Amino acid sequence: MAYTYKDAGVNVEAGYEAVSRMKAHAATTFDENVLQGLGSFGGMYALGEEVLVSGTDGVGTKLKVAFAMDRHDTVGIDCVAMCANDVVCHGAKPLFFLDYIATGRLIPAVAADIVKGVAEGCRQAGCALIGGETAEMPGFYPEGEYDLAGFCVGKVAKNALLDNSR
């Protein structure tokens, strides 16, 4: 049985339209170092003959599995993988990672398990976990739930960059 984004309730066309509308706003911030606009896996910013490539992502619905299993380290690994993959696919080597954990009530042991997984993901990706943010917002998330996102930056020589043209 084929299962599509539409079957899951995701409106792909609305996503494309949203990105299209966002591009105009983002473009007003670009300088000559921005190599390509929104829509690629990673953002690319030239620094001389090198390019910084950045990627940001979340874990998405896989968090529901973590909540059900009460296992929180694996989503940290996955978060790094999602972000690092968006950097690596452009030919860049991941340099560093930052995480963002948002929750209604901070449970230190759960936060530590998440970051344990993030650190493992960083070791696997060959990058440093250099910081992040933990936001506690009572009443915003259901009890025992959280969201996890991250941001990875890598570097590649300009002549080795893999962009949408190759």
N, C-alpha and C positions, 0 to 999 in steps of 0.2 A: 504494500500500500504506500503510495506516495503521500508524503506529508509536507505541506507547504507553509510558508510564513502566513499566508492568508488563512489557512486552516487553523493556525494558532491564534488568529485575531490580530496579526500584525499587518498594518497597511503600508506596504512597501512604497506605493505611489506617494503617499503623504510624506514618507521619509525623504524621497527624492525631491519633492516640492519644498520641504523644509530646508534641505541643504541648499537648494537653488536660491531660496530667499536669504539664507544666512550669508552666502558668498558675497553678495553686494556689500554687506556691512563689514565683513572681515577684510575685504579688499581695500577699504578706506584706511586700514592700519598698516598695509604692506609698505616696505621700503625695497630698495634694490637688492637686498640680500635674500628676500623670500623667493624661493625657486619655483614654487607652484602653489596654487590656491587650494581651497578646500576640495575634498572629494577623493584624495589619495589615502592610502593606509596610514602614512605618516606625514607630519609637517616637516618641511625642509628649509633650512636657513643656512646660507653660505657664510663662511668665515674664511676668507682668502681661498686657498686651494682645498679646504676641507668643508664638509657640510655636516651640520648637526641635523639629525633626524629624530623627531619625537613622535611618540604614540601614546594615546590615552585610551583606557577601556575599563569596563567593569566586568564582573563575573556573571551578571544576569541571573536567570532563573536557576542556575546551578546552586545558588544560595539556598534554595528550598530543600535541596538534598542535604546540604550541610546542617540546616536546622533540624530536619527529620532524623538524621543520623547522630546529631550532637557531635559532629566532627568538623572542626573549623580550620585545621591546618591546610587541608588540600585546596581550599578555595584561594588561599594565599599564593600557593604555587601556580594555580590556574590564572590568577590575576596578572602575575608577572609574565606568564607565557603569552597571554593575549596582547599585552603591551609590547613585549620584546619582539614578538612575531611581526608586529607592524613596523618595527625598526629594521629588523633583519631582512625583511623582504625587499628593502631598498638597498641592501648591500652594506648596511652600517653595523658596526660592532656596538652592542649595548654598553654604555658607560655607567649609568646610574638610574635609580628608580626611587620614586616617592609613592607612598600609599595614602589613601583616604578611607577612613572607617567612620561611618555614621551610624548611630544607634540611639534608641530611645532611653536606654539605661545602660551605662557602661558596666560590664562585668569583666574585671581585670583578667581573670583566667581565660576567658574567651578571646579578649583582645590579644593576650599573649600568644594564644594558639594561632590566631590569624597571622600575627607578625612572624611567628615561627615558620609558618608556611611561606610567607612573603620572603623571608630570608633564605629559605631553601630554594625557592624559585629564582632568587637573585644569584645564588651560587651556581645553579644550573645554567642560567643565562650568561654568567660571567660578568655581572655588574654589581655595583655597590648599592645597598639600601642606605640612602643618605638622609632620609627624613620622611615626613608625612604629617598627617593631621588626623586627630581623633575628635569627632564632634558628637557630643551628647545632647540630644534634643528630646527631652521627656514628652511623651504623648505623640510624637511624630511617627514612630515605628511601632508595630505590634510587639508585645512583650517577647523578649528572647530573639528578636530579629535585628538585622543590621544590613547596611549596604557596604560594599567594598569596591573601590576603584583605584586605579593607579596611573602612573605617568612614567614613561621610560624615555631616556635620551641616549642616542648613540651617535657615532661619528664615522664618516667615510670620506675617502678622498673624492674630490669632485669628479675626477675622471673615472671613478669606479661606481658612481651612483647609479642605482637601478631605479628609473622613474617610470612613469606610465608609457613612455615612448619605446621602452625595450622590454 
